[in-house]
Amino acid sequence: MAASIKQMLGSDDDSLELLKVMADNSFDSILLTDATKEGKIIYTNAAFKKLTGYSSEDVVGKTPRILQGAATDKLVIERLRTALAGGGKFEGRAINYKKDGTPFIMHWRVLPIKRGGAIKAWIAIQRETSNL
């Protein structure tokens, strides 16, 4: 599929623009982090702000840990860390917190973005599954 999109669009710049339009208009919350050990946020979409109350300006340069709190299951976070350390993907549910401190249950998936076999960034796709 990626090859057919690239063939249709003709350039990496066009492919990136297509992906940006898709992410910016997704109903699911999307955030990208860099591939450093800290995993600093480098992008969030409008659905992220709608879900969490945080704008991109609030979170770019910080880590997704700002969404965690007292009720966030530490075992889930450990499973996430283990999966990412091995270069794999992660899927799970967790309690996170909105900017105003309101907890919510989310289902999320975290996937590596690779180029030339090396992980360049991580994408997290999140959806609220219920309010507490």
C-alpha positions as CSV (number, residue, x, y, z in Angstrom):
1,M,0.0,0.0,0.0
2,A,2.8,2.4,0.9
3,A,4.4,1.8,-2.5
4,S,1.2,2.5,-4.3
5,I,0.6,5.8,-2.4
6,K,4.2,6.9,-3.2
7,Q,3.7,5.9,-6.8
8,M,0.5,7.9,-7.0
9,L,1.9,11.0,-5.3
10,G,5.3,10.8,-6.8
11,S,7.4,12.3,-3.9
12,D,8.3,11.9,-0.3
13,D,7.1,15.5,0.3
14,D,3.7,14.7,-1.1
15,S,3.5,11.5,1.0
16,L,4.3,13.4,4.1
17,E,1.7,16.0,3.3
18,L,-0.9,13.3,2.8
19,L,0.0,11.7,6.1
20,K,-0.2,15.1,7.9
21,V,-3.7,15.8,6.4
22,M,-4.8,12.3,7.5
23,A,-3.5,12.8,11.1
24,D,-4.7,16.4,11.4
25,N,-8.2,15.2,10.5
26,S,-8.4,11.9,12.4
27,F,-11.1,11.4,15.0
28,D,-8.5,9.5,17.1
29,S,-5.9,11.3,19.2
30,I,-2.5,11.0,17.6
31,L,0.8,12.0,19.1
32,L,4.4,11.4,17.9
33,T,7.4,11.2,20.1
34,D,11.0,11.2,19.1
35,A,13.1,8.0,19.3
36,T,15.2,9.2,22.2
37,K,15.1,7.4,25.6
38,E,13.0,10.3,27.0
39,G,10.5,10.0,24.2
40,K,9.7,13.8,23.9
41,I,6.5,14.7,22.1
42,I,7.1,16.3,18.6
43,Y,3.5,16.4,17.3
44,T,-0.1,16.2,18.4
45,N,-3.3,16.5,16.3
46,A,-6.5,18.3,17.0
47,A,-8.2,15.2,18.4
48,F,-5.4,15.0,21.0
49,K,-6.4,18.5,22.2
50,K,-10.1,17.5,22.2
51,L,-9.4,14.4,24.2
52,T,-6.9,15.8,26.7
53,G,-7.3,19.5,26.8
54,Y,-3.6,20.0,26.0
55,S,-2.6,22.0,22.9
56,S,0.5,21.1,20.9
57,E,2.2,24.1,22.4
58,D,1.5,22.7,25.9
59,V,3.1,19.4,25.3
60,V,5.7,19.5,22.5
61,G,9.1,18.9,24.1
62,K,7.6,17.1,27.1
63,T,7.0,13.4,27.5
64,P,3.7,11.6,27.5
65,R,4.1,11.0,31.2
66,I,2.3,14.4,31.7
67,L,-0.9,12.4,31.0
68,Q,-0.3,9.9,33.8
69,G,-1.4,10.2,37.4
70,A,-2.1,8.3,40.6
71,A,-4.6,5.8,39.0
72,T,-2.4,5.1,36.0
73,D,-1.6,1.3,36.2
74,K,2.2,1.0,36.6
75,L,2.1,-2.6,35.2
76,V,0.6,-1.3,32.0
77,I,3.3,1.3,31.7
78,E,6.0,-1.3,32.4
79,R,4.5,-3.5,29.6
80,L,4.7,-0.4,27.3
81,R,8.3,0.2,28.2
82,T,9.2,-3.4,27.6
83,A,7.6,-3.5,24.2
84,L,9.2,-0.3,23.1
85,A,12.6,-1.2,24.4
86,G,12.4,-4.3,22.1
87,G,11.3,-2.2,19.1
88,G,7.9,-3.7,19.1
89,K,4.4,-2.3,19.2
90,F,2.1,-2.0,22.2
91,E,-1.7,-2.0,22.6
92,G,-3.5,-1.6,25.9
93,R,-5.9,0.3,28.1
94,A,-4.9,2.8,30.8
95,I,-6.2,5.6,32.9
96,N,-4.8,8.9,31.9
97,Y,-5.5,12.5,32.9
98,K,-6.8,15.5,31.1
99,K,-5.2,18.9,31.5
100,D,-7.8,19.8,34.1
101,G,-7.0,16.7,36.1
102,T,-10.1,14.6,35.0
103,P,-9.2,11.0,34.7
104,F,-10.4,9.0,31.7
105,I,-9.9,5.4,30.4
106,M,-8.2,5.2,27.0
107,H,-7.4,2.4,24.6
108,W,-4.2,3.1,22.8
109,R,-1.7,1.6,20.3
110,V,1.9,2.6,20.1
111,L,3.9,1.8,16.9
112,P,7.5,2.4,15.8
113,I,8.1,4.5,12.7
114,K,11.1,3.0,11.0
115,R,13.3,4.2,8.1
116,G,16.1,2.0,6.9
117,G,15.5,-0.4,9.7
118,A,16.1,2.2,12.4
119,I,13.3,3.6,14.7
120,K,13.0,7.3,14.0
121,A,9.9,8.1,16.1
122,W,6.9,6.5,17.8
123,I,3.3,7.1,17.0
124,A,0.6,6.7,19.7
125,I,-3.0,6.5,18.6
126,Q,-5.5,7.0,21.5
127,R,-9.2,6.7,21.9
128,E,-11.2,7.4,25.1
129,T,-13.3,4.3,26.0
130,S,-15.2,5.8,29.0
131,N,-15.2,8.5,31.6
132,L,-14.6,7.5,35.2
